[in-house]
Amino acid sequence: MSPHEVIGMVPENSTTFRTQADEHDDHEETLQNLRTGKYDDWPNEAAFDGLTEERGPIKIAVTGNIPTWAAGSLYRTGPGLYKIDTDAGATFEMSHWFDGLAHTHRFDIIPNEEGSVDIFYSSRRQAEEMMDVIKKQGTWPYYSFGQKADPCLGFFSKAMAAFKGLREPLGEKWHNNVNVAVHVNPPGLEAAGRNIVGTRKPAVAENDASVLGHRPELPKSIWISTDNSTMKQIDPQTLEPIGWATQDVLHPELTGAMSCAHAQRDPETGDFFNYNLELGPNPTYRVFRVDGSSGKTEILATVRDPTISPAYIHSLFLSPNFVVLCIPTAHFGLSGTRIPWERNLVDAIRPYDPSRKTQWIVIDRKHSKGVVARFETEGRFFFHTVNSFEEKAGSDSSNINLYCDVIDFGSHEFIHSLYLDVILNRDSAAKKFYEDEQRARNSLAHLTRYHFTINPDSPSNKLPATPDPKNHEAFRIPAPHAGELPTINPLYATKQHRYVYSLPFRGHGTITDAIVKTDTATREVLFWDNPKGHTPGEAIFIPRPGGDEEDDGVLLSLVLDGEKGKSYLLCLDAKTMTEMGRAEVEFAIALGFHGAHVPSGRTITRIEGQED
């Protein structure tokens, strides 16, 4: 069934349309909501307390019309446990949203004989070893994203942590809390047995898929990543962790502890791109590619320069000809050695300095030219890139216009708004955070398109003689007309896209509180009008087979109904942003981060674009 065949079944006033002329007023209204504490009336506590796993799979109720061509398995991952009762009788609590213990979910969407779909849900905790250590020790054993330090830890404990460094001993790799992004069949890791210590065989659940009478087509392998060089392998069916690998198994020079959670994949070849950051007196970025066919790894560029600081980088860009490493202003102190001293990433980041610029390093990925260009733009922070594409600069020129879309912020102060005290407004922490006008403004997202001109015939690893940081912005769309966790139609990866789907922050809640479709050509936006207290997760785009328009497809988003303390899988028409159907769970599922949809028995044809 086409999504457009069920529009009449959806309430008329289920979306809100806004234009570029509304951007300023809507942005200021968001700030006013933060000043007045409108978020107090938006419940989300259920996503952070009393969470359990459901190894299932269990069949969940479906209402409305979810198209059969959306069949497959939707994997979701993120944090899932924030409180642990210790053996000493105390309760250990995580401080930051990102430090909740890893929990992975799967929704199997199975066509049935009635021409609709059945949906089955299962989930599994991914950090039980970490949980056991915390129960015994009563504290976080390794470095974290933002866990507040135990005030009882003195100088000696900090010094020992700094001496120990960032990488756990081999026997303790299972303790790593890996909870950010899902990778389906990544190359180079299947033959990495020498680095996967204690590989486990998954158990067979008594109520597995075959017992329930449905057999989803599962991928060969699923790996979970975070912002370090360790990835954890999970069984595609049972979801239990069965292995891990560090990047040095791909190449012996990839020994750094840091990396980004969002590696990029070439949509044609399946090649896998990421960076590895080695901290210390001479911080070094190594940008690499893993061949999608052979699994062999090539280092595309080694970047070591006193003017380039080690920084927290969550994602990178990929265009048809380039990998783009964007280094925001979230620089680590003491060349990164402050991380083990502070025992977390957040406190190791130097205070925001507006004089520091964002640095862009453009790396050739096809002709072994290494770094071909460098640029500077205004100093900002970002988590998520959106997409990158290219155009020829002119018929009589070999220059390439490179465009990079990103969700960015005025500073990295936004990270501090994601502490649980702020999200849950404990002791008026949200009020205290947002009463600072500039900090509130810096914590609102913008969808920014940057434009750079690359001369492939004259590569350079130096900044332009007269850098112009302000001359590279093609547009900058403010919240709430754009937001975090952005996605696009995957058929347009590395091609020019028009639509971006994201989760804006309107000040109705203390985290994302809507889903918005942003038209980058007209700057018009369309909001899904979610009820009060319904907090959505990342919207995964599934293209309709045979569709010839960019927005022809559906969005799948896991939504928390904070009023009822329950969650549901929402299906939206990606063109109209109206609800088509949902699958409801009788309990709350944690607010997670990212996911991947693995289609069932079909192949998608990519959109044709510019020749390389």
C-alpha positions as CSV (number, residue, x, y, z in Angstrom):
1,M,0.0,0.0,0.0
2,S,1.3,3.4,-0.9
3,P,1.6,5.8,2.1
4,H,-0.5,8.3,0.4
5,E,-3.5,5.9,0.2
6,V,-4.1,6.2,4.0
7,I,-3.9,10.0,4.4
8,G,-7.7,10.2,4.9
9,M,-7.4,8.0,8.0
10,V,-5.2,10.5,9.7
11,P,-6.6,13.5,11.7
12,E,-6.5,16.6,9.5
13,N,-4.5,18.9,11.9
14,S,-1.7,16.4,12.5
15,T,1.1,18.6,11.0
16,T,2.4,22.2,11.3
17,F,3.8,24.0,8.2
18,R,6.3,26.9,8.6
19,T,8.5,28.9,6.3
20,Q,11.8,30.7,6.3
21,A,9.9,33.9,7.3
22,D,9.0,32.1,10.6
23,E,12.5,31.1,11.5
24,H,13.4,34.0,13.8
25,D,10.1,34.0,15.7
26,D,10.1,30.3,16.2
27,H,13.7,30.4,17.4
28,E,12.9,33.1,19.9
29,E,9.7,31.3,21.0
30,T,11.9,28.3,21.8
31,L,14.2,30.5,24.0
32,Q,11.1,31.9,25.7
33,N,9.9,28.4,26.5
34,L,13.2,27.7,28.1
35,R,13.1,30.9,30.2
36,T,9.6,30.2,31.4
37,G,10.2,26.5,32.2
38,K,7.5,25.1,29.8
39,Y,9.4,21.8,29.8
40,D,8.1,21.2,33.4
41,D,4.9,19.9,31.8
42,W,6.6,17.3,29.5
43,P,7.2,14.0,31.3
44,N,10.1,11.8,30.2
45,E,11.1,10.1,33.5
46,A,10.0,6.7,32.3
47,A,12.8,6.6,29.8
48,F,15.5,6.7,32.6
49,D,14.2,4.5,35.4
50,G,12.9,1.0,35.9
51,L,14.0,-0.2,32.5
52,T,14.2,-3.9,31.8
53,E,15.2,-6.1,28.9
54,E,12.8,-8.3,26.9
55,R,14.7,-11.1,25.2
56,G,11.6,-12.2,23.4
57,P,10.7,-11.9,20.7
58,I,7.2,-10.8,21.7
59,K,4.5,-9.9,19.3
60,I,3.2,-6.3,19.8
61,A,0.0,-4.7,18.8
62,V,-0.1,-2.9,15.4
63,T,-2.7,-0.2,14.6
64,G,-3.1,1.7,11.3
65,N,-1.3,0.7,8.2
66,I,2.5,0.1,8.1
67,P,3.4,-0.8,4.5
68,T,4.6,-4.4,3.8
69,W,7.5,-2.9,1.8
70,A,9.0,-1.7,5.1
71,A,9.5,-5.3,6.1
72,G,12.8,-6.1,7.7
73,S,14.6,-5.7,11.1
74,L,15.0,-2.4,12.8
75,Y,18.0,-2.4,15.2
76,R,18.2,0.3,17.8
77,T,20.9,0.9,20.4
78,G,21.6,3.4,23.1
79,P,21.8,3.6,26.9
80,G,19.4,1.6,29.0
81,L,20.3,1.4,32.7
82,Y,21.2,4.3,34.9
83,K,20.9,2.9,38.4
84,I,22.7,-0.1,39.9
85,D,22.3,-1.5,43.4
86,T,25.8,-2.3,44.8
87,D,26.9,-5.1,47.0
88,A,27.5,-2.5,49.7
89,G,23.9,-1.6,49.9
90,A,24.2,1.8,48.0
91,T,22.8,2.8,44.7
92,F,25.2,3.9,41.9
93,E,23.7,6.4,39.5
94,M,25.0,7.5,36.1
95,S,25.3,11.2,35.7
96,H,25.1,11.7,31.9
97,W,22.5,10.5,29.4
98,F,25.3,9.1,27.2
99,D,26.7,6.9,30.0
100,G,23.6,4.7,30.6
101,L,24.7,1.0,30.2
102,A,24.3,-0.2,26.6
103,H,21.0,-1.8,25.5
104,T,20.1,-2.9,22.0
105,H,16.6,-3.5,20.6
106,R,15.2,-5.1,17.5
107,F,11.8,-4.7,15.8
108,D,11.0,-7.4,13.2
109,I,8.5,-6.2,10.7
110,I,7.0,-9.3,9.0
111,P,4.4,-9.3,6.2
112,N,1.3,-11.4,7.1
113,E,-1.3,-13.3,5.1
114,E,-3.8,-10.4,5.6
115,G,-1.6,-8.0,3.5
116,S,-0.4,-6.0,6.5
117,V,2.4,-6.6,8.9
118,D,3.1,-8.3,12.3
119,I,5.8,-6.8,14.5
120,F,7.9,-8.6,17.0
121,Y,10.1,-6.9,19.6
122,S,13.2,-8.1,21.5
123,S,16.0,-6.4,23.5
124,R,19.2,-7.3,25.3
125,R,21.6,-5.5,27.6
126,Q,25.1,-5.2,26.3
127,A,27.2,-4.3,29.4
128,E,26.4,-6.9,32.0
129,E,30.1,-7.3,32.8
130,M,30.3,-3.6,33.5
131,M,27.2,-3.8,35.7
132,D,28.8,-6.6,37.7
133,V,32.0,-4.6,38.3
134,I,30.0,-1.6,39.4
135,K,28.0,-3.7,41.8
136,K,31.1,-5.0,43.4
137,Q,33.2,-1.8,43.4
138,G,30.5,0.7,43.8
139,T,32.1,3.1,41.2
140,W,32.6,3.4,37.5
141,P,35.8,1.4,36.7
142,Y,37.0,3.1,33.5
143,Y,36.8,6.4,31.8
144,S,33.3,7.5,30.6
145,F,31.7,10.1,28.5
146,G,30.6,12.4,31.3
147,Q,30.2,10.4,34.6
148,K,30.8,12.8,37.5
149,A,33.9,11.7,39.5
150,D,33.4,10.1,42.9
151,P,34.3,12.9,45.3
152,C,36.1,10.3,47.4
153,L,38.7,9.7,44.7
154,G,41.9,11.5,45.7
155,F,45.1,12.4,43.9
156,F,46.5,8.9,44.1
157,S,43.5,7.4,42.4
158,K,43.5,9.9,39.7
159,A,47.2,9.4,39.1
160,M,46.8,5.7,38.9
161,A,44.0,6.1,36.3
162,A,46.1,8.5,34.3
163,F,49.0,6.0,34.4
164,K,46.6,3.2,33.3
165,G,45.6,5.2,30.2
166,L,42.4,4.9,28.1
167,R,42.5,1.3,26.9
168,E,41.3,-1.5,29.1
169,P,43.4,-4.6,29.5
170,L,42.6,-7.3,27.0
171,G,40.8,-9.4,29.6
172,E,38.5,-6.5,30.5
173,K,37.4,-5.5,27.0
174,W,34.0,-7.0,27.7
175,H,33.4,-4.2,30.2
176,N,33.5,-1.5,27.5
177,N,30.2,0.4,27.4
178,V,29.5,0.5,23.6
179,N,26.1,2.1,23.0
180,V,26.0,4.6,20.1
181,A,25.7,3.4,16.5
182,V,24.7,0.2,14.7
183,H,26.8,-1.1,11.8
184,V,25.5,-3.9,9.5
185,N,28.1,-6.2,8.0
186,P,31.1,-3.9,8.3
187,P,34.1,-5.1,6.3
188,G,37.4,-6.3,7.7
189,L,36.1,-7.5,11.1
190,E,34.9,-11.0,10.2
191,A,38.6,-12.1,9.8
192,A,39.7,-10.3,12.9
193,G,39.7,-13.4,15.2
194,R,43.1,-12.6,16.6
195,N,41.7,-9.5,18.2
196,I,38.4,-10.8,19.4
197,V,39.2,-12.2,22.8
198,G,36.9,-14.8,24.3
199,T,34.5,-14.9,21.4
200,R,31.3,-16.4,22.6
201,K,28.7,-18.6,20.9
202,P,25.2,-17.2,21.2
203,A,22.6,-19.0,23.2
204,V,19.5,-20.2,21.5
205,A,16.4,-18.7,23.2
206,E,13.5,-21.0,24.0
207,N,11.1,-18.6,22.4
208,D,13.2,-17.7,19.4
209,A,11.9,-16.6,16.0
210,S,11.3,-20.1,14.6
211,V,9.1,-21.1,17.6
212,L,6.9,-18.0,17.1
213,G,6.5,-19.0,13.4
214,H,8.3,-16.1,11.7
215,R,11.8,-16.0,10.3
216,P,13.2,-12.5,9.7
217,E,16.0,-12.3,7.3
218,L,18.8,-11.3,9.6
219,P,22.2,-9.8,8.6
220,K,25.5,-11.7,8.8
221,S,26.9,-9.5,11.5
222,I,26.0,-6.6,13.7
223,W,28.6,-4.4,15.4
224,I,28.0,-1.5,17.8
225,S,30.4,1.5,18.0
226,T,31.1,4.4,20.3
227,D,33.6,7.3,20.4
228,N,36.6,5.1,20.9
229,S,38.4,2.5,18.8
230,T,36.6,-0.5,20.2
231,M,33.6,-2.0,18.5
232,K,31.4,-4.7,20.1
233,Q,29.8,-7.6,18.0
234,I,26.3,-8.8,18.9
235,D,24.4,-11.8,17.6
236,P,21.9,-10.6,15.0
237,Q,19.2,-12.8,16.5
238,T,19.7,-13.0,20.3
239,L,21.3,-9.6,20.5
240,E,23.8,-10.8,23.1
241,P,27.4,-9.6,22.8
242,I,29.6,-12.2,21.2
243,G,32.9,-10.4,20.4
244,W,34.8,-7.2,20.2
245,A,37.6,-5.7,18.1
246,T,39.8,-2.7,18.3
247,Q,40.9,-0.8,15.2
248,D,44.5,-2.1,15.2
249,V,43.2,-5.4,13.9
250,L,42.4,-3.5,10.7
251,H,45.8,-1.9,10.5
252,P,48.8,-2.1,12.9
253,E,49.2,1.7,12.9
254,L,45.6,2.3,14.2
255,T,46.7,2.1,17.9
256,G,45.0,5.3,19.1
257,A,42.2,5.1,21.7
258,M,39.8,7.6,20.1
259,S,37.6,7.4,17.0
260,C,34.2,8.4,16.0
261,A,31.0,6.4,16.4
262,H,29.7,7.3,13.0
263,A,32.0,5.7,10.4
264,Q,30.9,6.3,6.9
265,R,30.1,3.7,4.2
266,D,30.4,4.2,0.4
267,P,26.9,3.5,-0.8
268,E,28.2,1.8,-4.0
269,T,31.2,-0.2,-2.8
270,G,30.5,-0.7,0.9
271,D,33.9,0.7,1.7
272,F,34.2,1.7,5.4
273,F,35.8,5.1,6.4
274,N,36.8,6.4,9.8
275,Y,39.6,8.0,11.7
276,N,41.8,6.9,14.6
277,L,43.2,9.5,17.0
278,E,46.4,8.8,18.9
279,L,46.8,11.1,21.9
280,G,49.9,12.3,23.6
281,P,52.8,14.8,23.0
282,N,52.3,14.5,19.2
283,P,48.5,13.9,18.6
284,T,48.0,12.1,15.4
285,Y,44.8,11.6,13.3
286,R,44.9,8.7,10.8
287,V,42.1,8.6,8.3
288,F,41.5,5.2,6.9
289,R,39.4,3.1,4.5
290,V,38.5,-0.6,4.8
291,D,37.8,-2.1,1.3
292,G,34.2,-3.4,1.2
293,S,35.2,-6.4,-0.9
294,S,38.6,-7.5,0.4
295,G,38.5,-6.2,3.9
296,K,42.0,-4.7,3.5
297,T,42.7,-1.4,5.2
298,E,44.5,1.6,3.7
299,I,45.5,4.7,5.7
300,L,44.5,7.6,3.4
301,A,46.2,10.4,5.4
302,T,48.2,10.9,8.6
303,V,47.6,14.3,10.1
304,R,50.1,15.5,12.7
305,D,50.5,19.3,13.0
306,P,50.9,21.5,16.1
307,T,48.1,23.8,14.8
308,I,45.6,20.8,14.8
309,S,44.4,19.9,18.2
310,P,43.0,16.5,19.4
311,A,39.3,17.0,19.7
312,Y,36.0,15.2,20.4
313,I,34.7,14.3,17.0
314,H,31.5,12.2,16.8
315,S,31.1,11.9,13.0
316,L,32.8,12.7,9.7
317,F,31.8,13.5,6.1
318,L,32.0,11.4,2.9
319,S,31.6,12.7,-0.6
320,P,32.2,11.0,-4.0
321,N,35.9,11.9,-4.0
322,F,36.7,13.0,-0.5
323,V,36.7,12.1,3.2
324,V,36.3,15.3,5.3
325,L,37.5,15.5,8.8
326,C,35.9,18.4,10.6
327,I,37.6,19.3,13.9
328,P,35.3,21.4,16.1
329,T,36.3,23.6,19.1
330,A,35.9,20.8,21.6
331,H,39.6,20.3,22.1
332,F,41.0,18.0,24.7
333,G,43.3,19.5,27.3
334,L,47.0,18.5,27.6
335,S,47.0,16.9,24.1
336,G,44.4,14.5,25.3
337,T,46.2,13.2,28.4
338,R,43.7,15.0,30.5
339,I,41.1,12.3,29.7
340,P,42.4,9.6,32.0
341,W,43.1,12.2,34.7
342,E,39.5,13.4,34.6
343,R,38.2,9.9,33.9
344,N,35.7,11.3,31.4
345,L,35.6,13.1,28.1
346,V,33.4,16.0,29.1
347,D,35.7,17.3,31.9
348,A,38.8,16.8,29.7
349,I,37.5,19.2,27.0
350,R,39.0,22.7,27.3
351,P,36.6,25.6,28.0
352,Y,35.0,27.1,25.0
353,D,37.2,29.8,23.4
354,P,35.5,31.8,20.6
355,S,38.9,32.7,19.1
356,R,39.4,29.0,18.1
357,K,38.1,28.1,14.7
358,T,36.6,24.9,13.4
359,Q,39.2,23.2,11.1
360,W,38.3,21.3,8.0
361,I,40.7,18.7,6.5
362,V,39.8,17.4,3.0
363,I,41.3,14.0,2.1
364,D,41.4,12.4,-1.3
365,R,39.9,8.9,-1.1
366,K,40.4,7.7,-4.7
367,H,43.8,8.7,-6.0
368,S,46.2,8.4,-2.9
369,K,46.8,12.2,-2.8
370,G,46.4,12.5,1.0
371,V,45.3,15.9,2.3
372,V,44.2,18.0,-0.7
373,A,42.8,21.1,1.1
374,R,42.3,22.7,4.5
375,F,39.9,25.4,5.6
376,E,38.7,27.3,8.7
377,T,35.2,28.3,9.7
378,E,33.6,30.0,12.7
379,G,34.4,28.0,15.9
380,R,31.4,25.7,16.6
381,F,30.6,22.3,17.9
382,F,28.7,19.4,16.3
383,F,27.8,15.8,16.9
384,H,26.2,14.8,13.6
385,T,27.0,15.3,10.0
386,V,24.1,15.0,7.6
387,N,25.6,14.4,4.1
388,S,28.2,15.7,1.7
389,F,28.0,16.1,-2.1
390,E,29.9,17.7,-5.0
391,E,29.3,19.7,-8.1
392,K,31.7,20.8,-10.8
393,A,32.6,24.4,-10.4
394,G,32.1,25.1,-14.1
395,S,32.4,23.6,-17.5
396,D,35.8,25.2,-18.1
397,S,37.2,24.4,-14.7
398,S,38.5,21.3,-13.0
399,N,37.6,22.7,-9.6
400,I,35.0,20.9,-7.4
401,N,32.4,22.6,-5.2
402,L,32.2,20.5,-2.1
403,Y,29.1,20.9,0.2
404,C,28.9,19.6,3.8
405,D,25.6,19.7,5.8
406,V,25.9,19.4,9.5
407,I,23.9,20.0,12.7
408,D,26.0,22.3,14.7
409,F,25.9,24.5,17.9
410,G,27.4,27.8,19.0
411,S,29.6,25.9,21.5
412,H,30.1,22.6,23.2
413,E,28.1,23.8,26.2
414,F,25.2,21.9,24.7
415,I,26.8,18.7,26.1
416,H,26.1,19.8,29.6
417,S,22.4,20.1,28.9
418,L,22.4,16.3,28.5
419,Y,23.3,15.6,32.2
420,L,20.4,13.7,33.8
421,D,20.0,16.4,36.4
422,V,19.1,18.9,33.6
423,I,17.0,16.4,31.5
424,L,14.9,15.5,34.6
425,N,15.1,19.0,36.1
426,R,16.3,17.7,39.5
427,D,16.6,20.5,42.0
428,S,15.7,23.0,39.2
429,A,18.9,22.1,37.3
430,A,17.2,22.8,33.9
431,K,16.2,26.3,35.1
432,K,19.7,27.0,36.3
433,F,21.2,25.8,33.0
434,Y,18.9,27.8,30.7
435,E,18.7,31.0,32.7
436,D,22.1,31.9,31.1
437,E,20.9,33.5,27.9
438,Q,24.0,32.9,25.8
439,R,24.4,29.3,27.0
440,A,20.7,28.7,26.1
441,R,21.4,30.1,22.6
442,N,24.5,28.0,22.2
443,S,22.5,24.9,23.1
444,L,20.1,25.2,20.2
445,A,20.9,23.4,17.0
446,H,21.4,24.8,13.5
447,L,21.4,23.0,10.1
448,T,24.4,24.6,8.4
449,R,25.6,24.0,4.9
450,Y,29.3,24.7,4.3
451,H,30.7,25.3,0.8
452,F,34.3,24.8,-0.2
453,T,36.1,24.9,-3.6
454,I,38.7,22.2,-4.1
455,N,41.3,22.3,-6.9
456,P,42.2,18.6,-7.4
457,D,45.1,19.6,-9.7
458,S,46.8,21.6,-7.0
459,P,46.4,19.8,-3.6
460,S,47.6,21.5,-0.5
461,N,47.8,20.6,3.2
462,K,48.1,24.2,4.3
463,L,45.4,26.7,5.1
464,P,44.7,29.4,2.5
465,A,47.1,32.4,2.8
466,T,44.1,34.6,3.8
467,P,41.5,32.3,5.4
468,D,38.0,33.7,5.5
469,P,36.0,31.7,8.1
470,K,32.7,33.5,7.4
471,N,32.8,33.0,3.6
472,H,31.9,29.3,3.6
473,E,28.3,29.2,4.9
474,A,25.7,28.6,2.2
475,F,22.9,28.7,4.7
476,R,22.2,28.3,8.4
477,I,18.7,27.2,9.5
478,P,18.0,27.6,13.3
479,A,16.1,25.5,15.7
480,P,13.4,24.4,15.8
481,H,13.3,24.3,12.0
482,A,16.1,21.7,12.3
483,G,17.3,19.5,15.2
484,E,19.5,16.6,16.3
485,L,19.9,13.0,15.1
486,P,19.5,14.0,11.4
487,T,18.7,11.5,8.7
488,I,18.1,11.6,4.9
489,N,16.8,9.2,2.3
490,P,19.8,6.7,2.2
491,L,19.6,6.6,-1.6
492,Y,20.9,10.2,-1.6
493,A,24.1,9.5,0.5
494,T,27.0,11.4,-1.2
495,K,24.4,12.9,-3.7
496,Q,22.7,16.2,-3.5
497,H,19.8,15.9,-1.2
498,R,16.9,18.2,-0.6
499,Y,15.2,16.9,2.6
500,V,16.6,16.4,6.1
501,Y,14.6,14.7,8.9
502,S,15.6,15.6,12.4
503,L,14.5,15.9,16.0
504,P,14.1,19.6,17.0
505,F,14.2,21.1,20.5
506,R,11.3,23.5,21.0
507,G,11.6,23.9,24.7
508,H,8.5,21.9,25.3
509,G,10.6,19.2,26.9
510,T,14.2,19.1,28.1
511,I,15.4,17.1,25.1
512,T,14.2,16.6,21.6
513,D,10.4,17.0,21.4
514,A,9.3,16.8,17.8
515,I,10.1,15.4,14.3
516,V,10.6,17.9,11.5
517,K,11.1,17.6,7.8
518,T,13.4,20.5,6.5
519,D,13.4,21.4,2.8
520,T,16.9,22.8,2.2
521,A,15.8,24.2,-1.2
522,T,12.9,26.4,0.1
523,R,13.6,26.4,3.8
524,E,10.0,25.3,4.4
525,V,9.5,22.8,7.3
526,L,6.8,20.4,8.2
527,F,6.4,19.2,11.8
528,W,4.7,16.0,13.0
529,D,2.4,17.3,15.7
530,N,3.2,14.8,18.5
531,P,1.0,14.9,21.6
532,K,2.3,16.4,24.8
533,G,4.9,14.2,26.5
534,H,5.5,12.0,23.4
535,T,9.3,12.1,22.9
536,P,10.5,10.7,19.5
537,G,13.8,9.0,18.7
538,E,15.9,9.1,15.5
539,A,13.6,8.9,12.4
540,I,14.9,6.1,10.1
541,F,14.0,6.7,6.4
542,I,12.9,3.6,4.4
543,P,12.5,4.3,0.7
544,R,9.4,3.0,-1.1
545,P,10.6,0.5,-3.8
546,G,10.2,2.1,-7.2
547,G,9.7,5.6,-5.8
548,D,11.0,8.4,-8.0
549,E,10.8,11.2,-5.5
550,E,13.3,11.9,-2.7
551,D,10.6,12.0,0.1
552,D,8.7,8.9,-1.2
553,G,9.0,6.5,1.8
554,V,8.3,6.2,5.5
555,L,10.0,7.1,8.7
556,L,10.3,4.8,11.7
557,S,10.8,6.4,15.1
558,L,10.7,4.8,18.6
559,V,8.5,7.2,20.7
560,L,8.1,7.4,24.4
561,D,4.6,8.3,25.7
562,G,5.7,9.9,28.9
563,E,2.2,10.3,30.2
564,K,1.5,6.5,30.1
565,G,5.1,5.4,30.7
566,K,5.0,3.3,27.5
567,S,6.7,3.3,24.1
568,Y,5.6,2.7,20.5
569,L,7.2,2.3,17.1
570,L,5.8,5.1,15.0
571,C,5.5,5.0,11.2
572,L,5.2,8.4,9.4
573,D,4.6,9.2,5.7
574,A,7.9,10.9,4.9
575,K,6.2,13.2,2.4
576,T,3.3,14.4,4.4
577,M,4.7,13.8,8.0
578,T,1.3,12.2,8.9
579,E,1.0,9.1,11.0
580,M,0.3,5.9,9.1
581,G,0.5,3.4,11.9
582,R,2.2,2.3,15.1
583,A,3.2,-0.7,17.1
584,E,2.7,-0.3,20.8
585,V,4.7,-1.8,23.6
586,E,3.3,-2.2,27.1
587,F,6.3,-0.7,28.9
588,A,8.8,2.1,28.5
589,I,11.9,1.7,26.3
590,A,14.9,3.9,27.0
591,L,15.5,7.0,24.8
592,G,18.3,5.7,22.7
593,F,20.6,7.1,20.0
594,H,20.8,5.4,16.6
595,G,19.6,2.5,14.5
596,A,19.7,0.7,11.2
597,H,17.0,-0.9,9.2
598,V,17.9,-4.2,7.4
599,P,15.4,-4.7,4.5
600,S,13.9,-8.1,4.1
601,G,14.4,-9.7,0.7
602,R,14.6,-6.6,-1.5
603,T,17.3,-4.6,-3.3
604,I,17.1,-0.8,-3.5
605,T,18.4,1.0,-6.6
606,R,20.4,4.1,-5.9
607,I,19.6,7.5,-7.5
608,E,21.8,8.3,-10.4
609,G,24.0,11.3,-10.0
610,Q,27.2,13.0,-11.1
611,E,29.9,10.9,-12.6
612,D,33.2,10.8,-10.7
